[in-house]
Amino acid sequence: MKRRSIVKYAAVAAALSLGLTGCGGSSGSSDGKAAGTVRVTLANHVWTDGIKAAIPEFEKSTGLKVELTQLGEDQLSDQYNVKLNAGTDEIDVMMYRPLQEGKAFAKNGYLADLTSKVSQDAGWDWKDYQDGPVKASTVDGKVVGVPIITEREVLYYRKDLLKSAGLAVPKTMDELQTAAKTIAAASPDTAGFVARTGKSAAVTQFSSFLYSFGGDFVDASGKSAVGSDAAKKAYAFYGGLIKSYGPKNVSTDMSWPEAMAIFTQGKAAFYTEADSLYKNATDPAKSKVADNVGFAALPSGPAGSKPYNIPSWGLAVNKASNNQDNAWKFIQWATSKERTLAAQKAGVPGPRASVWADPAGTSTYPKDLAEAISVSAKNGVGHDRPEVVTVGKAREIVGTPIVSTITGADASAAADKASGEFQKFLDSEKK
């Protein structure tokens, strides 16, 4: 395995160790409980806050002690790049992003195979997990992680604008286009539609349009599908909505904060975005239109309504860990039905079907959002970006036609060019 220099590793590891905080608890085994320490590395997130508060329960019930490292996303990536690359056994459980780094971590041998473990406990119930998140946590037929946080793309809309225009909530892409056109024409200061426009940032949200038009980034044979007829139609539709009915002088480098700001300031009628960000639109402290925000499932395209349904974060076991059994005990506890329900009630959408079916699991969500999520979870696709090792580069390539179309270029020509570049990229990853 490739290794960094010992000096560089030691320096970074020493700096990162300052973030370690031990969570107290008995490690004795006189009562038959396991003795030992589980070293857990987590990202700063509301899910982490909930788990951190509950760790004493885990320690009391197992006799294990948890040593927790909690870091921001950039710090987390730096730690993994150094420690995992050096083959460290100092991490047992790791919070990671299945679709951003899962393939790379699996290819490099960083993730333990959990296939047998997830199927051993019927009470914990791996079959309870939604298909999309399971697919994203599986690499080359092996389960390498357990999803903990999920996202789906839904339609945000202004109830008041639809009512005044006499419009129903769009159920198809054609209806969305017509409604956006109608509202934009009636109110020149209000965009009919807004969404992400940056060529990398927009890829995840464009993906749902791509699937709903019958396309994908890669075809069944592993070749680029970015130049397919379905993809060309999806690029033309997504880019065309923003070009024709989007905000005036729209920027082509918007990610979700910029697009969300336009919607929450009352400057757009429709907005497609991750459901996990909904509180930005419904919180009166953040949104001028909080009382008039509605949610619906992504409108159907020619292939139906196929939004992504993905795990944005998951838990994995470091393959180099000498403590894998105890690491699994922690994951098993942290991802149990009880813990997943508690996290979801705190605003973290979970991957378990049973939790969404439980009224308590949707009690803190707007009713129409819960309904949209339920539909999206069933129809969802398990990835929102190309499933490759070098995700960042791939997003730049397949996102270029989005920007080209928004700025008035021919979607078909842009897709053909991107497809050629993407195929070269796919070929290079096989070498």
N, C-alpha and C positions, 0 to 999 in steps of 0.2 A: 504494500500500500504506500502511495506517495506520502512523504512526511515533510513538514516544514522544519526549519532550523530549530534546534533545541533552545537556542537563546531567545528567538522570537516567540516561541511557544511559551517559555517560562515567563517572559515579561507580560504577555497578554493574559496568561492564566492567572498570574499574580494580581493583575489589576482587576480581572473579573471576579476573583474570589472575594473581593470586598463586598460584592452583592449578596453573598451567601448569608442566610439567616436560618438558624435551626429552630424548628418548631418543637417545643418540649413534649415529653410523653415518656411513659415507661418503656424500657427495652428489655425488661426482664422476661424470663420464660418459665417461672415457677408455676404459672397457671396453665401451661401448655401452649401459650401463644408464641409466635415466632419472635426471635430476638434479632436485632440488626437495625440498619439504617438504610432508607431509600433516598437516593439523591435525585431530586426532581427539578427540572429546569422549565420554567413557564414564562410566557410573554405577559406583558402588562395588558390586562383585559378585564372586563367586568366578570367574565367566567372565572378567571383566576382569583378575583377578589372573593367570590363565593366559596370556591374550593379551599382557599387559604383559611377562611373563617371556620370551615368544617373539619380541617385536618385533625384537631384534637380528638374528634370522634373516631377517625380512622386509627389513630395511634392507640387509643384506649381499647378498641376492639381487636386489634392485631398484635399489640405489643411492639410494633415497629416504630421507629423514630423517623420523621421526615425532615430532610435537610433541603430547604427550598431556595432556589435561585430564581429571582423574578427580574426580568430585564425588558427594556423597550425592544421593538422589533429590530432596529439596526444593531443594537448591542447583542441581541440574541443571534442574529446572523453571523456577526463577528466571532462570537464564541463557538458556534458550530463550525465555522470555516476553519478555525484553528484547532479546536480540541478534537472534533471528529476526524479531521484530516490526519491528526497525529495518532489516531487509534486509541484515544483516551478511554479508560474504564471508570472515569470519575463522574460520568453521567449515567443514571439508570433509566429514568423516564424523561422524555423530551416532548415538548409541545412544538409542533411543526405545521407547515402549510402544505397539505397533500398535493394541491395542484400547482404550487409554485416551485417547490423543491423536492417533492416526493420521489419523482423518477430519478433525479440526480442523486439523492441520498441512497435510494435502493441500488442504483447502479454502482455506487462507490462502496457498497457493503456496510452502510452505517445503520441500517434498520433490521432488527431481528424479525424473523418469520413468526407471525402470531397465528397462523392459520389453524393450528391444532388447539391453541388456547381459547380462541373465540368460540369454538364449537363444543367445548367441554362442559360448560355450565348452562343447562337449560333454563335455569332461573334468571340468569343474567341476560340470556336470550339475544344472540347475534341476529337471529331471524327478525327481530323487532326493528332492525335498522333499515332505513329507506334505501332503495336500490341505488340511487344516484351517489349518495355519500359512500356507500359500500364500494361501488366501482372505483371511485376516486381514491380510495384507501387500499386498493389492491393493485399490485404491480407484478406482471408476468405470472398471474395466477396465484400469487401469494398475498395474504393479508399482512400488510406491514404497519398498519396504524388503525386506531379507532377514532372515528369522527366525534367531535364534541360541539361544534358550532356550525350551523348551516345557514345558507342564504339562497334565496330564489329571486328572480326578477319579477316584479309586479308593475301594474299601471297605477300611478298616482294621478288623481285628477281633481279639478275644481268643481264641486257640486253646484255652486252658485252660477258659474258660467254655463254649465250644461243646462241648468234649469231655465236661465234667461234666454238661451238660444233654442229651447225646445228640443234638446238632443238627449237621446238615451246613452247610457254608458256603452262605449264601443265594445263589441264582442269579436269583431274581425279586424284585420289590418286595413281592409278597404274602408270600414266604418271609422276607424281611427283617423285615416287620412282625410276623409270627408269632414269629420267633426273638427279636426285641426284647421282645415281650410276655411270652414264656416266661421269659426271663432276669430281666426286671424283677420278675416275680411271685415267682420263686424266691429272689431276693436283693434285698430292698427297698433296700439301701444301694448297689446298683449299677444305674445307668441302663441301659436296654436300648439306647438310641441317643443320640448327641450330635452336634451339628453347629453351624455358625455360626448366630447368631440375629439379629444386628444388621441393620437393614433395608437398609443399603447393603452391608455386608460379606457378608451371606448370599446376595446375588443371584448371585454367580459360582457358588457351590456348588449353589444351587437350580436353576440353569440346566440342569444335567444331568438333574435330575428332570423338569423342564419338557419337555425334548426327548424323554426316554424315555416320557413320557405322550402324545407326539404333538404337543406345542405348540411355540411360540416366542414371542418378544416382539413380533415384527412379522410380519404375514402376507405373502403373495406380492405383494399390491397396495400394500404399504407402510403399511397401516393397523395400529392397535394390535390385537394378538392376546391381550392380557393377560386379556381377559374371555371367551375361548373356553372351551368345555367342557373341552378338554384342560388348559388352564391352571388352571382352577378345581379340577380333580381333582388336579393337581400341587401346588397351594398347600395343598389340604386334606390331602394325603398327607404332605408334608414338615413342615408345621406340626403336623399331628396326631401324627406320630412323636415330635416333641419334647414336645408338650403331654402326651401320654399315657404315654410311656415314657422321657422325658428326665430329666435331673437334677432333683431336688426344688428348688422355688423358683428355677427357671432364669432367668437374666438374659436380657433381650431386646436386649442390645447387645454380644453376644460376637462377636469376630472369631476368626481361627484361633489366636492364642496362648492365649486363654481356653478354647476348645473342646479344643485339643490338651492343655492341662494337665489337664483332667478325664479325658481318655482315658489319658494317661501316668501319672496318679496311681492308676490302677486303678479308676476310678469309672464306667466305661462299657464296654459289650460291643462296640458298633459305632460307627463314626465315618467319615463320608465327607469326604474332603479331597483337596487337590492332592497328587499323587505326589511332587512336588519337596520336600515337607516331611517325607518319611518318616524321615530320620535323627533327628528329634526323638523319634520313637516307638521306634526301635531302638537308640539310644545309651544304655547303662546309666547314664551320668552324668546323663542327662536324664529317663529313663523307668524307673519302677518295674516296668513290665511288659515290658521290652525282649525278654526271652526268649520271650514268649508272644504276640508280635504277628504276625498274618498279614495278607496282602493279597490282594484279589481284584478282578476287574473289577466295575464298577458293576452291581448287579442290574438285570435287564431289567424294563421297564415294558410297558404295552400296545403301545408302538411299538418295543420292543427295548431294548438297552443302548446309550444314546447320550450318553456323557459328552462334555464339551467336550474339545477337543484344540487348544490355543491357543499362540501364541508370546507369552510374557510380555515379551520384549524382542526388538528387532531392530536392524539397522544400516541407516541411510539416508544419502543424499548431500544436502547442503544445496543447494537449487536456485540460490541466489545465489553459490555457490562458483565461482571461476574455475579450479578445479583438479579438475574432476569426473573426468577420466580417471584421474588418480593416486588419487583417492578410491576409485574403483571397484577399482583394483588392490589397495588395502588390504582392502576388503570381500571381494574374491575370495579373497584369501589367508586372511583371518580366518575365513571360512566354508567353507573347503575341506573335503573329506572327512577329510583328515589332522588338521586343527585341530579339527573337530567331534568326531572320535573321542577326541582327547586331552582335550577339555573334558568329554565324557561320562564318561570313565573317572575324572575328577576330581569327579564328582557333579553335573554340569550336564546334564540331559536335553536332547538335541538334536533337531532337526527332520528329519534325514535318515533315510530308510528303510534305506539301506545300513548305517548305523552300528548301528541296532537289530538288523539281521540278522547282524551280525558278532559272534561270541561274545565278542570282546574288548570290545565296546561294552556288554555286559551283565554282564561279569565282576565288577564291583564292586557290583552290585545284588542284593538277595535274589531268589532264583529265582522265587518266587511273584509278587513285585512286577514283575519283568521280563516275566512272562507276562501279567499284568494290563495293563501298559502296552502290550504288543504288541496285545492285543485292542482296547484303548481307542483306540489310534492309528488303527486301521483303521475303527472305527465312529464316531470322534469328529466333533464339530461345531466349526467354526472360530471360534466366538465364545462367550464366557461372560457376556456382558452385552449390553444393547441396542447396536446398531451405529449410533451417533449422534455428533453433534459434541460436545454438552455431556453427557458421560457421567455425571458426578457427579449432576446433577439427575435424569437418567433413572433411575439406580439407586435414588435416594430414592423415586421414585414407584412403580416396579414392585416394590420391596422391602417396601412398606408392608403388603400382604396377608400376607406371611410372618409379620410381627410380630402382625398382627391374629389370624391363625389360631392362633398359639402361645398367645395370651392368651385364646382361647376364642370369638372372634368368628366369624361365619359367613363361610366362605371365599368363597362365591359372591358375596355382597353386597360384600365387601371387594375382590374382583377386578373387579367391575363398576365400582365407584367409581374404582379405580386406572386401569382401562382408559379411562374418560372423561378423566381427568387426563392420562394418557399420550398420548391422541390430540390433545389441545390442545397438548401439548408438541411432538409430531411436526409438527403444523401450523405452530407458531411457528418451527421450524427451517427450514421451507421459504420463509419470508418473506425 
